[in-house]
C-alpha cells in the first residue's frame, strides 16, 4: 500500500493493488472517508451496487458511524466533491466487504484488512 498527496493536498491517493488506486479524504473522527465512486472502484463494482447494498443492509448501517453526507463536514469538503456526496467510513467499507463478491472485492478486502491491522 502506498500513499501520495495530490495537488489539492486534501485527498490522498492510496494504491490498493497494481492498477487500482483510490482517493480518500482524511478525517479526524473516522480516520478517512471515501466517496461512493471510490468505494465502487476499490471493490470493482458499480456505484449502483454500492447504493443497492446500502439499502439491503438497511438498519445495519448508521449515519454518523458508517456514512456521512459531505454537507455535514462543511468547509472541510474538497471542491471536487459534490455537497450532497455520501462519504463512507472505514467501518462501512469493511462491512460492505462482507457482501461484495468479485475478484477485485477480494483484493480490496485484503487491502482494507492490512490497513486496519497496520493502524491497530
N, C-alpha and C positions, 0 to 999 in steps of 0.2 A: 504494500500500500504506500503510495506516495502522495504528498500534499503540496500544492502550489497555489500561492495567492494570485488572483487575477488582477487586471489593471484597476478595477474598481476598489480593490483592497477590502472588499466586503464578503464576496462569495469566494469560497475555497474550492478548487478543483481537486478531487480525490480520485485516484486511479484504483478501480476495483480489481480488474484483471487487464491483461493486454487487450487494448481496443475498447475497453469500457471505462469511461471516466464520468463521474457525476459531480455536480456542484452542490455544495452545502453552505448553509448560512449559519455561522457560529451564533450560539445563543447561550446566555448565562444560565438560564434555568434548565434547559434541555440538552445542553452541550452543543447540539447542532439541529437544524431543521432542513427539510428537503421539500421541494415542490412536488406536486403530483407527476409532473413531466419527468423529473429526475428519478423519482422512485420507480416509475414505469420503465425508464431506460435501464436502471440498475437490475430490475427483475426480468427485463426482456419481454415485457408485455405492453399492452396499450394503456393509455391514461383511463380509458373506459373500464378496463379490467380492474384498475386500482379503485375507481369510484364504485364499481359494482361490488367489490369485496368489502368496501367500507359499509355499503348498505347491507350486505349479507351478514357482516359481523355485528350489525345493529348496536345493541346496548353494551357490547364488549368494549367499544371504543368511546372514550370520553373526551369531549372538548376540553382543552387545557392540559390534558395528560397525554393523549395520543395524537392530537392535531390541534392547530390553532388557525385562525384566519389572519392573513397578513395585516388586515386593518387593526387588529388588536396590538400589534407591536409598533404601530405608529411610524415615527420618523426614522426608526432603525431599519426600515424596509428598503432594500436597494431599489433604485429607479427601474431596474429591469423586471421587477416583479409587479404584477397587477395588484391593486389594492385588495381585491377580493380573493386573492390566491389562497388556496388551502395549503398549509405547511404541516408536514408530518414530522413527528418527533422520533427520536431513536427508538423509543419504546414501541411505537406503532410500526415502524419499519421492521422491527423484529417480529411483531405479532403478525403482520402481513405475510412474512416469510413462511409461516406455518401453513398458509393456504395457497401460495403460489406454486405452480408446477410448470417448470421449464428447465432446460439445461442451464440457461443463464441465471434463473432463480436459485438454483443450487449453488452456483459460483458466488452469487450475491449474498446468499445466506452465510457462506463460508467467510466472506469478507466482513460482514456485519459481526459475526461471531468473533473473529480475530480482533476487530476494532473494540468490541465490548470488553473482551478479556484483557486487551492491552491497557485499557483505561482503569479497569477494576483494581 
